[in-house]
Amino acid sequence: MLGRGRAAVLRELGGPLTTAGLADRLGLAPSTVSEHLSVLAEAGVVTRHRDRD
């Protein structure tokens, strides 16, 4: 479950971040970060929240 990509995502999480913001920090496509977050959320490692302004 925890490869390099997901480990990098976890290292960057210190508080609430948008998928796009996290992707920018990591130099990854937002879709890639979203996939990593989906796997981590399904495993109960992170929680996700959609903010619609």
C-alpha distance matrix in Angstrom:
0.0 3.8 6.3 9.9 10.2 8.0 9.6 12.8 12.7 12.3 15.1 17.3 17.2 20.2 21.7 22.0 21.5 21.9 19.4 22.2 22.8 19.3 19.3 22.7 21.6 18.8 20.9 18.5 19.5 19.2 17.7 14.8 14.3 14.9 12.1 9.6 11.4 11.5 7.8 8.1 11.4 10.7 8.6 11.8 10.8 13.2 16.2 17.8 21.5 23.6 26.8 29.6 32.7
3.8 0.0 3.8 6.8 7.8 5.6 6.0 9.5 10.1 9.5 11.8 14.4 14.7 17.7 19.7 20.5 19.8 20.6 18.3 20.8 20.9 17.2 17.4 20.5 19.0 16.1 18.5 16.7 18.4 18.4 17.5 14.3 13.4 14.8 12.6 9.3 11.3 12.5 9.4 8.6 12.3 12.7 10.5 12.8 10.6 12.8 16.2 17.8 21.5 23.6 26.5 29.5 32.3
6.3 3.8 0.0 3.8 5.6 5.5 6.0 8.6 10.1 10.7 12.2 14.5 15.8 18.9 21.1 21.8 20.6 21.0 18.4 20.3 20.6 16.9 16.4 19.2 17.8 14.5 16.4 14.7 16.6 17.4 16.6 13.0 12.8 14.8 12.6 9.6 12.4 13.9 11.2 11.1 14.9 15.4 13.8 16.1 13.9 15.5 18.7 19.8 23.3 25.0 27.8 30.5 33.2
9.9 6.8 3.8 0.0 3.8 5.6 5.1 6.1 8.7 9.9 10.4 12.5 14.5 17.6 20.1 20.9 19.3 19.9 17.4 18.8 18.6 15.0 14.4 16.7 15.0 11.6 13.5 12.4 15.0 16.2 16.2 12.4 12.0 14.9 13.4 10.4 13.1 15.4 13.4 12.9 16.6 17.8 16.4 18.3 15.5 16.4 19.6 20.4 23.6 25.2 27.5 30.3 32.6
10.2 7.8 5.6 3.8 0.0 3.8 5.4 5.2 6.4 8.8 10.0 11.0 12.8 16.3 18.2 18.5 16.5 16.7 13.9 15.3 15.5 11.9 11.0 13.7 12.6 9.2 11.0 9.2 11.5 12.5 12.4 8.8 8.3 11.2 10.1 7.2 10.1 12.6 11.3 11.1 14.5 16.0 15.4 17.1 14.5 14.6 17.4 17.6 20.7 21.9 24.2 26.8 29.1
8.0 5.6 5.5 5.6 3.8 0.0 3.8 5.3 5.0 6.2 8.6 10.1 10.8 14.3 16.1 16.4 15.1 15.6 13.1 15.4 15.4 11.7 11.8 14.9 13.6 10.9 13.3 11.5 13.3 13.2 13.0 9.8 8.2 10.4 9.3 5.6 7.7 10.2 8.6 7.6 11.2 12.8 11.9 13.4 10.7 11.1 14.1 14.8 18.1 19.9 22.4 25.3 27.8
9.6 6.0 6.0 5.1 5.4 3.8 0.0 3.8 5.4 5.1 6.2 8.8 10.1 13.1 15.6 16.8 15.8 17.1 15.2 17.3 16.5 12.8 13.4 15.9 13.7 11.2 14.1 13.3 15.8 15.9 16.3 13.1 11.2 13.7 13.0 9.3 10.7 13.5 11.8 9.9 13.4 15.3 13.6 14.6 11.3 12.1 15.6 16.8 20.0 22.1 24.4 27.5 29.7
12.8 9.5 8.6 6.1 5.2 5.3 3.8 0.0 3.8 5.4 5.1 6.4 8.9 11.9 14.5 15.5 13.9 15.1 13.3 14.7 13.6 10.0 10.5 12.4 10.1 7.5 10.7 10.4 13.4 13.8 15.0 11.9 9.8 13.0 13.1 9.8 11.1 14.4 13.6 11.9 15.0 17.4 16.3 17.0 13.6 13.4 16.4 17.0 19.8 21.4 23.2 26.2 28.1
12.7 10.1 10.1 8.7 6.4 5.0 5.4 3.8 0.0 3.8 5.5 5.4 6.5 10.1 11.9 12.3 10.7 11.8 10.0 12.0 11.2 7.5 8.6 11.2 9.4 7.6 10.9 10.0 12.2 11.5 12.8 10.3 7.3 10.0 10.7 7.5 7.8 11.4 11.3 9.5 12.0 14.8 14.3 14.5 11.3 10.3 12.9 13.2 16.0 17.6 19.5 22.5 24.6
12.3 9.5 10.7 9.9 8.8 6.2 5.1 5.4 3.8 0.0 3.8 5.4 5.2 8.3 10.5 11.8 11.4 13.4 12.4 14.9 13.6 10.1 12.1 14.4 12.1 10.9 14.4 13.8 15.9 15.0 16.1 13.7 10.6 12.5 13.1 9.5 9.0 12.4 11.8 8.9 11.3 14.2 12.9 12.6 9.0 8.6 11.7 13.0 16.0 18.4 20.3 23.7 25.8
15.1 11.8 12.2 10.4 10.0 8.6 6.2 5.1 5.5 3.8 0.0 3.8 5.6 7.6 10.8 12.8 12.3 14.7 14.1 15.9 13.9 10.5 12.6 14.0 11.0 10.1 13.8 14.2 17.0 16.5 18.2 15.7 12.7 15.3 16.1 12.6 12.5 16.0 15.5 12.7 15.1 18.0 16.5 16.1 12.4 11.9 14.9 16.1 18.7 20.9 22.3 25.7 27.4
17.3 14.4 14.5 12.5 11.0 10.1 8.8 6.4 5.4 5.4 3.8 0.0 3.8 6.1 8.7 10.2 9.1 11.5 11.4 12.7 10.3 7.3 10.0 11.0 7.9 8.1 11.8 12.5 15.0 14.3 16.5 14.6 11.4 13.9 15.6 12.6 12.0 15.8 16.1 13.5 15.3 18.7 17.9 17.2 13.7 12.2 14.4 14.8 16.8 18.6 19.6 22.8 24.2
17.2 14.7 15.8 14.5 12.8 10.8 10.1 8.9 6.5 5.2 5.6 3.8 0.0 3.8 5.6 7.3 7.3 10.2 10.7 12.9 10.7 8.1 11.4 12.9 10.5 11.0 14.6 14.7 16.5 14.9 16.9 15.5 11.8 13.4 15.2 12.5 10.7 14.3 14.9 11.9 13.0 16.6 15.9 14.5 11.2 9.2 11.1 11.8 13.8 16.1 17.2 20.6 22.2
20.2 17.7 18.9 17.6 16.3 14.3 13.1 11.9 10.1 8.3 7.6 6.1 3.8 0.0 3.8 7.1 8.4 12.0 13.4 15.3 12.6 10.8 14.4 15.2 12.5 13.8 17.3 17.9 19.8 18.1 20.4 19.1 15.5 16.9 18.9 16.1 14.1 17.5 18.2 15.0 15.6 19.2 18.3 16.4 13.1 11.2 12.6 13.6 15.0 17.5 18.0 21.6 22.7
21.7 19.7 21.1 20.1 18.2 16.1 15.6 14.5 11.9 10.5 10.8 8.7 5.6 3.8 0.0 3.8 6.3 10.0 12.2 14.3 11.8 10.8 14.6 15.4 13.5 15.2 18.5 18.8 20.0 17.7 20.0 19.4 15.7 16.3 18.8 16.7 14.0 17.0 18.4 15.3 15.0 18.8 18.6 16.2 13.6 10.8 11.1 11.5 12.2 14.6 14.7 18.3 19.4
22.0 20.5 21.8 20.9 18.5 16.4 16.8 15.5 12.3 11.8 12.8 10.2 7.3 7.1 3.8 0.0 3.8 7.0 9.7 11.9 9.9 9.7 13.3 14.4 13.4 15.2 18.0 17.8 18.4 15.6 17.8 17.9 14.2 14.2 17.2 15.7 12.7 15.4 17.5 14.9 14.0 17.8 18.4 16.1 14.0 10.6 9.8 9.1 9.0 11.0 11.0 14.6 15.8
21.5 19.8 20.6 19.3 16.5 15.1 15.8 13.9 10.7 11.4 12.3 9.1 7.3 8.4 6.3 3.8 0.0 3.8 6.5 8.2 6.2 6.3 9.7 10.7 10.2 12.2 14.6 14.5 14.9 12.2 14.8 15.1 11.5 11.9 15.2 14.0 11.5 14.5 16.8 14.8 14.4 18.1 18.9 17.3 15.2 11.7 11.3 9.8 9.8 10.8 10.9 14.0 15.2
21.9 20.6 21.0 19.9 16.7 15.6 17.1 15.1 11.8 13.4 14.7 11.5 10.2 12.0 10.0 7.0 3.8 0.0 3.8 5.3 5.0 6.1 8.4 9.7 10.6 12.3 13.9 13.2 12.7 9.5 12.2 13.2 10.0 9.9 13.5 13.3 11.0 13.4 16.3 15.1 14.5 17.9 19.4 18.2 16.6 13.1 12.2 9.6 9.3 9.0 9.1 11.7 13.1
19.4 18.3 18.4 17.4 13.9 13.1 15.2 13.3 10.0 12.4 14.1 11.4 10.7 13.4 12.2 9.7 6.5 3.8 0.0 3.8 5.5 5.1 6.0 8.6 10.0 10.5 11.8 10.2 9.4 6.1 8.5 9.5 6.5 6.4 10.1 10.2 8.5 11.0 13.8 13.2 13.1 16.2 17.9 17.4 15.8 12.7 12.4 9.8 10.4 10.0 11.2 13.4 15.4
22.2 20.8 20.3 18.8 15.3 15.4 17.3 14.7 12.0 14.9 15.9 12.7 12.9 15.3 14.3 11.9 8.2 5.3 3.8 0.0 3.8 5.4 5.0 6.1 8.7 9.9 10.1 9.2 8.1 5.4 8.9 10.3 8.2 8.9 12.4 12.9 11.9 14.3 17.0 16.7 16.9 19.8 21.5 21.2 19.4 16.4 16.1 13.5 13.6 12.5 12.8 14.3 15.5
22.8 20.9 20.6 18.6 15.5 15.4 16.5 13.6 11.2 13.6 13.9 10.3 10.7 12.6 11.8 9.9 6.2 5.0 5.5 3.8 0.0 3.8 5.4 5.1 6.3 8.7 9.8 10.1 10.5 8.5 12.1 12.6 9.9 11.3 14.7 14.2 13.0 16.1 18.4 17.3 17.7 21.0 22.2 21.4 19.2 16.2 16.2 14.1 14.2 13.8 13.7 15.7 16.4
19.3 17.2 16.9 15.0 11.9 11.7 12.8 10.0 7.5 10.1 10.5 7.3 8.1 10.8 10.8 9.7 6.3 6.1 5.1 5.4 3.8 0.0 3.8 5.4 5.1 6.2 8.4 8.3 9.5 7.9 11.0 10.5 7.3 9.5 12.4 11.2 10.3 13.8 15.5 14.3 15.2 18.5 19.3 18.8 16.3 13.7 14.4 13.0 14.1 14.4 15.2 17.7 19.0
19.3 17.4 16.4 14.4 11.0 11.8 13.4 10.5 8.6 12.1 12.6 10.0 11.4 14.4 14.6 13.3 9.7 8.4 6.0 5.0 5.4 3.8 0.0 3.8 5.5 5.2 5.7 4.9 5.8 5.2 8.5 8.0 5.9 8.7 11.3 10.7 11.0 14.0 15.7 15.3 16.6 19.4 20.4 20.6 18.3 16.0 16.8 15.1 16.3 16.0 17.0 19.0 20.4
22.7 20.5 19.2 16.7 13.7 14.9 15.9 12.4 11.2 14.4 14.0 11.0 12.9 15.2 15.4 14.4 10.7 9.7 8.6 6.1 5.1 5.4 3.8 0.0 3.8 5.5 5.1 6.6 7.9 8.0 11.6 11.4 9.7 12.4 15.0 14.5 14.6 17.7 19.4 18.8 20.0 23.1 23.9 23.9 21.3 18.9 19.7 17.9 18.6 18.2 18.4 20.1 20.9
21.6 19.0 17.8 15.0 12.6 13.6 13.7 10.1 9.4 12.1 11.0 7.9 10.5 12.5 13.5 13.4 10.2 10.6 10.0 8.7 6.3 5.1 5.5 3.8 0.0 3.8 5.7 8.0 10.4 10.6 13.9 12.8 10.6 13.7 16.0 14.5 14.6 18.1 19.4 18.1 19.7 22.9 23.1 22.9 19.9 17.8 19.1 18.0 19.1 19.4 19.7 22.0 22.7
18.8 16.1 14.5 11.6 9.2 10.9 11.2 7.5 7.6 10.9 10.1 8.1 11.0 13.8 15.2 15.2 12.2 12.3 10.5 9.9 8.7 6.2 5.2 5.5 3.8 0.0 3.8 5.4 8.7 9.8 12.4 10.4 8.8 12.4 13.9 12.2 13.2 16.6 17.3 16.4 18.6 21.4 21.4 21.8 18.8 17.3 19.0 18.2 19.9 20.3 21.3 23.6 24.9
20.9 18.5 16.4 13.5 11.0 13.3 14.1 10.7 10.9 14.4 13.8 11.8 14.6 17.3 18.5 18.0 14.6 13.9 11.8 10.1 9.8 8.4 5.7 5.1 5.7 3.8 0.0 3.8 7.0 9.2 11.8 10.2 9.8 13.2 14.7 13.8 15.3 18.3 19.2 18.9 21.0 23.5 24.0 24.6 21.9 20.3 21.8 20.5 21.9 21.8 22.6 24.4 25.5
18.5 16.7 14.7 12.4 9.2 11.5 13.3 10.4 10.0 13.8 14.2 12.5 14.7 17.9 18.8 17.8 14.5 13.2 10.2 9.2 10.1 8.3 4.9 6.6 8.0 5.4 3.8 0.0 3.8 6.4 8.3 6.5 6.8 10.1 11.3 10.9 12.7 15.2 16.2 16.5 18.5 20.7 21.5 22.5 20.2 18.6 20.0 18.5 20.2 20.0 21.3 23.0 24.6
19.5 18.4 16.6 15.0 11.5 13.3 15.8 13.4 12.2 15.9 17.0 15.0 16.5 19.8 20.0 18.4 14.9 12.7 9.4 8.1 10.5 9.5 5.8 7.9 10.4 8.7 7.0 3.8 0.0 3.8 5.3 5.2 6.6 8.7 10.1 11.0 12.6 14.4 16.0 16.9 18.4 20.3 21.8 22.8 21.0 19.2 20.0 17.9 19.2 18.4 19.8 21.0 22.7
19.2 18.4 17.4 16.2 12.5 13.2 15.9 13.8 11.5 15.0 16.5 14.3 14.9 18.1 17.7 15.6 12.2 9.5 6.1 5.4 8.5 7.9 5.2 8.0 10.6 9.8 9.2 6.4 3.8 0.0 3.8 5.4 5.1 6.0 8.6 9.9 10.3 12.1 14.4 15.1 15.9 18.1 19.9 20.6 19.1 16.7 17.0 14.6 15.6 14.6 16.0 17.3 19.2
17.7 17.5 16.6 16.2 12.4 13.0 16.3 15.0 12.8 16.1 18.2 16.5 16.9 20.4 20.0 17.8 14.8 12.2 8.5 8.9 12.1 11.0 8.5 11.6 13.9 12.4 11.8 8.3 5.3 3.8 0.0 3.8 5.5 5.0 6.2 8.7 9.8 10.4 12.6 14.3 15.0 16.5 18.6 19.8 18.8 16.9 17.2 14.8 16.2 15.2 17.3 18.4 20.8
14.8 14.3 13.0 12.4 8.8 9.8 13.1 11.9 10.3 13.7 15.7 14.6 15.5 19.1 19.4 17.9 15.1 13.2 9.5 10.3 12.6 10.5 8.0 11.4 12.8 10.4 10.2 6.5 5.2 5.4 3.8 0.0 3.8 5.4 5.2 6.4 8.7 9.9 11.0 12.5 14.2 15.7 17.1 18.6 17.2 15.9 16.9 15.3 17.4 17.2 19.5 21.1 23.6
14.3 13.4 12.8 12.0 8.3 8.2 11.2 9.8 7.3 10.6 12.7 11.4 11.8 15.5 15.7 14.2 11.5 10.0 6.5 8.2 9.9 7.3 5.9 9.7 10.6 8.8 9.8 6.8 6.6 5.1 5.5 3.8 0.0 3.8 5.4 5.1 6.1 8.5 10.0 10.5 11.9 14.2 15.4 16.3 14.5 12.8 13.8 12.3 14.5 14.7 16.9 19.1 21.4
14.9 14.8 14.8 14.9 11.2 10.4 13.7 13.0 10.0 12.5 15.3 13.9 13.4 16.9 16.3 14.2 11.9 9.9 6.4 8.9 11.3 9.5 8.7 12.4 13.7 12.4 13.2 10.1 8.7 6.0 5.0 5.4 3.8 0.0 3.8 5.5 5.0 6.1 8.8 9.8 10.2 12.2 14.2 15.0 14.1 12.0 12.3 10.2 12.2 12.1 14.8 16.7 19.5
12.1 12.6 12.6 13.4 10.1 9.3 13.0 13.1 10.7 13.1 16.1 15.6 15.2 18.9 18.8 17.2 15.2 13.5 10.1 12.4 14.7 12.4 11.3 15.0 16.0 13.9 14.7 11.3 10.1 8.6 6.2 5.2 5.4 3.8 0.0 3.8 5.4 5.1 6.4 8.7 9.8 10.7 12.6 14.4 13.7 12.7 13.5 12.2 14.8 15.0 18.0 19.9 23.0
9.6 9.3 9.6 10.4 7.2 5.6 9.3 9.8 7.5 9.5 12.6 12.6 12.5 16.1 16.7 15.7 14.0 13.3 10.2 12.9 14.2 11.2 10.7 14.5 14.5 12.2 13.8 10.9 11.0 9.9 8.7 6.4 5.1 5.5 3.8 0.0 3.8 5.4 5.3 6.2 8.6 10.1 10.9 12.5 11.1 10.4 12.2 11.8 14.9 16.0 18.9 21.3 24.2
11.4 11.3 12.4 13.1 10.1 7.7 10.7 11.1 7.8 9.0 12.5 12.0 10.7 14.1 14.0 12.7 11.5 11.0 8.5 11.9 13.0 10.3 11.0 14.6 14.6 13.2 15.3 12.7 12.6 10.3 9.8 8.7 6.1 5.0 5.4 3.8 0.0 3.8 5.4 5.0 5.9 8.4 9.7 10.3 9.1 7.4 8.6 8.0 11.2 12.6 15.6 18.4 21.3
11.5 12.5 13.9 15.4 12.6 10.2 13.5 14.4 11.4 12.4 16.0 15.8 14.3 17.5 17.0 15.4 14.5 13.4 11.0 14.3 16.1 13.8 14.0 17.7 18.1 16.6 18.3 15.2 14.4 12.1 10.4 9.9 8.5 6.1 5.1 5.4 3.8 0.0 3.8 5.5 5.1 6.1 8.6 9.8 10.0 8.9 9.3 8.5 11.6 12.8 16.2 18.6 21.9
7.8 9.4 11.2 13.4 11.3 8.6 11.8 13.6 11.3 11.8 15.5 16.1 14.9 18.2 18.4 17.5 16.8 16.3 13.8 17.0 18.4 15.5 15.7 19.4 19.4 17.3 19.2 16.2 16.0 14.4 12.6 11.0 10.0 8.8 6.4 5.3 5.4 3.8 0.0 3.8 5.5 5.2 6.3 8.8 8.8 9.2 10.8 11.2 14.7 16.3 19.8 22.3 25.6
8.1 8.6 11.1 12.9 11.1 7.6 9.9 11.9 9.5 8.9 12.7 13.5 11.9 15.0 15.3 14.9 14.8 15.1 13.2 16.7 17.3 14.3 15.3 18.8 18.1 16.4 18.9 16.5 16.9 15.1 14.3 12.5 10.5 9.8 8.7 6.2 5.0 5.5 3.8 0.0 3.8 5.5 5.1 6.3 5.3 5.8 8.3 9.7 13.4 15.7 19.0 21.9 25.0
11.4 12.3 14.9 16.6 14.5 11.2 13.4 15.0 12.0 11.3 15.1 15.3 13.0 15.6 15.0 14.0 14.4 14.5 13.1 16.9 17.7 15.2 16.6 20.0 19.7 18.6 21.0 18.5 18.4 15.9 15.0 14.2 11.9 10.2 9.8 8.6 5.9 5.1 5.5 3.8 0.0 3.8 5.3 5.0 5.7 4.9 5.6 6.9 10.6 13.1 16.5 19.4 22.7
10.7 12.7 15.4 17.8 16.0 12.8 15.3 17.4 14.8 14.2 18.0 18.7 16.6 19.2 18.8 17.8 18.1 17.9 16.2 19.8 21.0 18.5 19.4 23.1 22.9 21.4 23.5 20.7 20.3 18.1 16.5 15.7 14.2 12.2 10.7 10.1 8.4 6.1 5.2 5.5 3.8 0.0 3.8 5.4 7.7 8.3 8.9 10.1 13.5 15.6 19.2 21.8 25.3
8.6 10.5 13.8 16.4 15.4 11.9 13.6 16.3 14.3 12.9 16.5 17.9 15.9 18.3 18.6 18.4 18.9 19.4 17.9 21.5 22.2 19.3 20.4 23.9 23.1 21.4 24.0 21.5 21.8 19.9 18.6 17.1 15.4 14.2 12.6 10.9 9.7 8.6 6.3 5.1 5.3 3.8 0.0 3.8 5.5 7.9 9.8 12.1 15.6 18.3 21.7 24.6 27.9
11.8 12.8 16.1 18.3 17.1 13.4 14.6 17.0 14.5 12.6 16.1 17.2 14.5 16.4 16.2 16.1 17.3 18.2 17.4 21.2 21.4 18.8 20.6 23.9 22.9 21.8 24.6 22.5 22.8 20.6 19.8 18.6 16.3 15.0 14.4 12.5 10.3 9.8 8.8 6.3 5.0 5.4 3.8 0.0 3.8 5.7 7.1 10.1 13.5 16.6 19.8 22.9 26.1
10.8 10.6 13.9 15.5 14.5 10.7 11.3 13.6 11.3 9.0 12.4 13.7 11.2 13.1 13.6 14.0 15.2 16.6 15.8 19.4 19.2 16.3 18.3 21.3 19.9 18.8 21.9 20.2 21.0 19.1 18.8 17.2 14.5 14.1 13.7 11.1 9.1 10.0 8.8 5.3 5.7 7.7 5.5 3.8 0.0 3.8 7.0 10.2 13.7 16.9 19.7 23.1 26.0
13.2 12.8 15.5 16.4 14.6 11.1 12.1 13.4 10.3 8.6 11.9 12.2 9.2 11.2 10.8 10.6 11.7 13.1 12.7 16.4 16.2 13.7 16.0 18.9 17.8 17.3 20.3 18.6 19.2 16.7 16.9 15.9 12.8 12.0 12.7 10.4 7.4 8.9 9.2 5.8 4.9 8.3 7.9 5.7 3.8 0.0 3.8 6.7 10.1 13.4 16.0 19.5 22.2
16.2 16.2 18.7 19.6 17.4 14.1 15.6 16.4 12.9 11.7 14.9 14.4 11.1 12.6 11.1 9.8 11.3 12.2 12.4 16.1 16.2 14.4 16.8 19.7 19.1 19.0 21.8 20.0 20.0 17.0 17.2 16.9 13.8 12.3 13.5 12.2 8.6 9.3 10.8 8.3 5.6 8.9 9.8 7.1 7.0 3.8 0.0 3.8 6.8 10.3 13.0 16.4 19.3
17.8 17.8 19.8 20.4 17.6 14.8 16.8 17.0 13.2 13.0 16.1 14.8 11.8 13.6 11.5 9.1 9.8 9.6 9.8 13.5 14.1 13.0 15.1 17.9 18.0 18.2 20.5 18.5 17.9 14.6 14.8 15.3 12.3 10.2 12.2 11.8 8.0 8.5 11.2 9.7 6.9 10.1 12.1 10.1 10.2 6.7 3.8 0.0 3.8 6.7 9.8 13.0 16.0
21.5 21.5 23.3 23.6 20.7 18.1 20.0 19.8 16.0 16.0 18.7 16.8 13.8 15.0 12.2 9.0 9.8 9.3 10.4 13.6 14.2 14.1 16.3 18.6 19.1 19.9 21.9 20.2 19.2 15.6 16.2 17.4 14.5 12.2 14.8 14.9 11.2 11.6 14.7 13.4 10.6 13.5 15.6 13.5 13.7 10.1 6.8 3.8 0.0 3.8 6.3 9.6 12.6
23.6 23.6 25.0 25.2 21.9 19.9 22.1 21.4 17.6 18.4 20.9 18.6 16.1 17.5 14.6 11.0 10.8 9.0 10.0 12.5 13.8 14.4 16.0 18.2 19.4 20.3 21.8 20.0 18.4 14.6 15.2 17.2 14.7 12.1 15.0 16.0 12.6 12.8 16.3 15.7 13.1 15.6 18.3 16.6 16.9 13.4 10.3 6.7 3.8 0.0 3.8 6.3 9.7
26.8 26.5 27.8 27.5 24.2 22.4 24.4 23.2 19.5 20.3 22.3 19.6 17.2 18.0 14.7 11.0 10.9 9.1 11.2 12.8 13.7 15.2 17.0 18.4 19.7 21.3 22.6 21.3 19.8 16.0 17.3 19.5 16.9 14.8 18.0 18.9 15.6 16.2 19.8 19.0 16.5 19.2 21.7 19.8 19.7 16.0 13.0 9.8 6.3 3.8 0.0 3.8 6.3
29.6 29.5 30.5 30.3 26.8 25.3 27.5 26.2 22.5 23.7 25.7 22.8 20.6 21.6 18.3 14.6 14.0 11.7 13.4 14.3 15.7 17.7 19.0 20.1 22.0 23.6 24.4 23.0 21.0 17.3 18.4 21.1 19.1 16.7 19.9 21.3 18.4 18.6 22.3 21.9 19.4 21.8 24.6 22.9 23.1 19.5 16.4 13.0 9.6 6.3 3.8 0.0 3.8
32.7 32.3 33.2 32.6 29.1 27.8 29.7 28.1 24.6 25.8 27.4 24.2 22.2 22.7 19.4 15.8 15.2 13.1 15.4 15.5 16.4 19.0 20.4 20.9 22.7 24.9 25.5 24.6 22.7 19.2 20.8 23.6 21.4 19.5 23.0 24.2 21.3 21.9 25.6 25.0 22.7 25.3 27.9 26.1 26.0 22.2 19.3 16.0 12.6 9.7 6.3 3.8 0.0
